[in-house]
Amino acid sequence: MASLSEEQREAVLEAARRPGATRNGVARETGVSVGSVTSICTAAGVSFDRSATAAALQARVIDLKAARIGLATSVLDDVQVARQRMHSSDGNRDFLDGAKAVAALAGTHIKLVAVDRDDSSGTEAAKSMLGSLAAALGVAAAEDVDQVEDGGSV
């Protein structure tokens, strides 16, 4: 920054004071490094309008939340399919594999909704319910294995 002339500094400040000016844009326009633009503007008390960046970031956050909600909904559909396959299985091994799939999918759903958790929205209740479901499926699967090992059938 010490090697910049007073004219270059003034050009940086003039460009930075324009509405909508960005740090990188001022650097490109004036041929001064981004670091020097930052130093010059900070020393002069000039800040850059970040409202466009903030709005873009907020829109991206909303888009990502919507994508997670869509994925969580799809995972619940997959839980239903896995449960149907589990209950229509012919053998113990298939039933156990189905129970594991249901448990894994339920866990994935819980993790997806936890990202955007608002404790006042009932997410904790859903998490508890899905956790209980996964535990119950594990118990049922274990009982079926014990029954088959004792000579019974599922």
C-alpha positions in Angstrom: 0.0 0.0 0.0 2.9 2.4 0.6 3.8 2.4 -3.1 0.4 3.8 -4.1 0.2 7.4 -5.2 -2.3 9.8 -3.7 -4.1 9.8 -7.0 -4.5 6.0 -6.9 -5.9 6.2 -3.3 -8.4 8.9 -4.4 -9.4 6.7 -7.4 -10.0 3.8 -5.0 -12.1 5.9 -2.7 -14.1 7.5 -5.5 -14.9 4.1 -7.0 -15.7 2.6 -3.5 -18.2 5.4 -2.8 -20.3 4.6 -5.8 -23.6 2.9 -5.1 -23.3 -0.9 -5.4 -19.5 -0.8 -5.4 -17.8 -4.0 -4.4 -14.3 -4.6 -3.1 -13.3 -6.8 -6.0 -14.9 -4.5 -8.5 -13.0 -1.5 -7.2 -9.8 -3.5 -7.3 -10.4 -4.5 -10.9 -11.4 -1.0 -11.9 -8.4 0.7 -10.3 -5.8 -2.0 -10.7 -5.1 -2.0 -7.0 -5.0 -5.2 -5.0 -8.1 -6.2 -3.0 -6.0 -6.0 0.2 -5.0 -2.4 -0.6 -8.6 -1.5 -1.4 -9.6 -2.8 1.9 -6.9 -0.9 3.8 -7.5 2.4 2.0 -11.3 2.2 2.5 -11.0 1.1 6.1 -8.6 4.0 6.9 -11.1 6.4 5.2 -14.1 5.0 6.9 -15.7 3.8 3.6 -17.6 0.5 3.8 -19.1 -1.6 1.1 -22.8 -2.2 0.8 -23.3 -5.9 1.5 -27.1 -6.0 1.2 -27.1 -7.7 -2.1 -24.7 -10.4 -0.8 -26.9 -10.8 2.3 -30.0 -11.1 0.2 -28.4 -13.7 -2.0 -27.2 -15.6 1.0 -30.6 -15.6 2.6 -32.1 -16.9 -0.7 -29.6 -19.7 -0.8 -30.3 -20.7 2.8 -34.0 -20.9 2.0 -33.3 -22.9 -1.1 -31.2 -25.4 0.8 -33.8 -25.7 3.6 -36.4 -26.5 1.0 -34.1 -29.1 -0.6 -33.6 -30.7 2.9 -37.3 -30.8 3.5 -37.9 -32.5 0.2 -35.2 -35.0 0.8 -36.5 -35.7 4.3 -40.0 -36.3 2.8 -38.5 -38.7 0.3 -36.7 -40.6 3.0 -40.0 -41.1 4.8 -41.4 -42.5 1.6 -38.4 -44.8 1.5 -39.1 -45.9 5.1 -42.6 -46.9 4.0 -41.3 -49.0 1.1 -38.7 -50.6 3.3 -41.3 -51.5 5.9 -43.6 -53.0 3.3 -40.7 -55.1 1.9 -39.7 -56.1 5.5 -43.2 -57.3 6.3 -43.6 -59.2 3.1 -40.2 -60.9 3.4 -40.0 -64.7 3.2 -37.3 -65.3 5.7 -35.6 -64.0 8.8 -32.6 -62.7 7.1 -34.7 -60.6 4.7 -36.8 -59.4 7.6 -33.7 -58.3 9.6 -32.2 -56.6 6.5 -35.5 -54.7 6.1 -35.5 -53.7 9.8 -31.9 -52.4 9.4 -32.9 -50.4 6.4 -35.9 -48.9 8.2 -33.7 -48.0 11.1 -31.1 -46.4 8.9 -33.6 -44.5 6.9 -35.4 -43.3 10.0 -32.1 -42.1 11.4 -31.3 -40.2 8.2 -34.7 -38.5 8.3 -34.0 -37.4 11.9 -30.7 -36.0 11.0 -32.2 -34.1 8.0 -34.9 -32.5 10.1 -32.5 -31.7 13.0 -30.6 -29.3 10.8 -33.5 -26.9 10.7 -34.9 -27.8 14.1 -37.2 -25.3 15.7 -37.9 -26.9 19.1 -41.3 -25.3 19.2 -42.4 -27.1 16.0 -42.7 -30.6 17.3 -39.4 -31.9 15.8 -38.4 -33.4 19.1 -41.6 -35.3 19.3 -41.1 -36.7 15.8 -37.5 -37.6 16.6 -38.6 -39.4 19.7 -41.3 -41.3 17.8 -39.0 -42.4 15.0 -36.3 -43.4 17.5 -38.9 -45.5 19.3 -40.0 -47.1 16.1 -36.5 -48.0 15.2 -35.9 -49.5 18.6 -39.2 -51.5 18.4 -38.2 -52.9 15.0 -34.9 -54.0 16.4 -36.7 -55.8 19.3 -39.2 -57.4 16.9 -36.4 -58.6 14.6 -34.5 -60.0 17.6 -37.5 -61.9 18.8 -38.1 -63.4 15.3 -34.5 -64.6 15.2 -34.9 -66.2 18.6 -38.1 -67.9 17.6 -36.5 -69.3 14.4 -33.5 -70.5 16.4 -35.8 -72.3 18.8 -37.4 -74.2 15.9 -40.4 -72.0 15.2 -41.2 -70.0 12.2 -41.7 -66.3 11.5 
